[in-house]
Amino acid sequence: MGAFLIDKKSWTIATRLLGMSITLLTLSTAYLHFYYADNRPGVPEEKVGRIYPLNVHGRIVYLVKKEQVGLYVLEGATLGCILGFVVVVQTGQKRRF
């Protein structure tokens, strides 16, 4: 119930912080995808564990497990911020300031 006692300025700050986070995380995710596309092999290398495929606009490259998990975490954080942003905006719009 305490969350509904937040003033308009706090909602605005939360919205802006989430918006900036979404932008930063989206750019980071895109950069990492394209970095991997340019710097990872197009054939699997089982000896080093580079067996996890990543499709970047039709080009398949292979990652090690750590790289794949890192991408999943980054994508999950981006999605979490987007959902948080939607909740904050929708909750703020329903409130009467």
Helices and strands as residue ranges (DSSP letters): G 2-5, H 8-39, G 46-48, E 52-56, E 59-63, H 65-94
